[in-house]
């Protein structure tokens, strides 16, 4: 597992709608691996191996992160913002952030005071960002309306193979599909493999639609994070018990293709890979919600990564789970061909 590239991905801002800087790093990283690299008008990157194969598997991991967008520069040089994705503004009071401007990244802090700290519900339009400027004119030399803002927390190694940082959701999923593609190629998988680092999942799901309609896959494996239930204040009552370090999470869901799920579970058992299960009755809030409804219907399965503290700046995951999912996907790709039946009636 290429931890150096993982860290580079996690340290690169990619607020939803502003993913290109990170996507350029993906292209550079995958040029020596992929037979072909495809891009599109919305900013997706698809790393392809075996492009002429009839059986095609689309791997999706979204590369955008939650954040804010600058809406106004105040007369005193402070910034006002709106949400980009499902961000929780209260978690950002009194924290360091970074504003991604055209020419540079500027450090800033989110204003905190007793009024905000005691407010029942803090909204994005309650926030002010202080970059240190004393006037609007000074700030406008660097900052433009629409510039993205994200937390300035770095990746931190924790005990027992865990790590924490900003926006593991879902850059670790994007990392997993790229690593799985590499590994499957090393194992001489013969099917068409399309690893799509998608844009916009946190806001519009636009990337999933673009890649699925372009690739027209036989099936799709969606890799995203899911809620861990192994820390104080949460339980597994709503969707199942999920723990860090206990392996891939497969999903029981009305949208998931049952033969695909069964195949993944069987491969995990054969390869002695840990698997957990979660349950969602409706949509799961991932790229799969869009991919499934393209091209007359695409069979999908969801492989999730256990994550603590989702949509905070201290999301926490386990390296062991990443390695397990990479191995599971690579083994699926080795075994997949056009004889696979997605028919749940058989």
Buried (B, 14 or more C-beta within 10 A) or exposed (E): BEEEBBBBBBBBBBBBBBBEEBBEBBBEBBEEBBEEBBBBEBBBBBBBBBBEBEBBBBBBBBBBBBBBBBEEBBEEBBBBBBBBBEBBBBBBBEBEBBBBBEEEBBEBBBBBEEEBEEEEEBEBEBBBBBBEBEEBEBBEEBBEEEBBBBBBBEBEEEEEBBBBBBBBBBBBBBBBBBBBBBBBBEEEBBBBBBBBBBBBBBBBBBBBBBBBBBBEBBBBBBBBBBBBBBEEEBEBEEBBBBBBBBBBBBBBBEBBBEBBBEBBBEBBEEEEBBBBBBEBEEEBBBBBBBBBBBEEEBBBBBBBBBBBBBBBBBBBBBBBBBBBBBBBBBBBBBBBEEEBEBEEEE
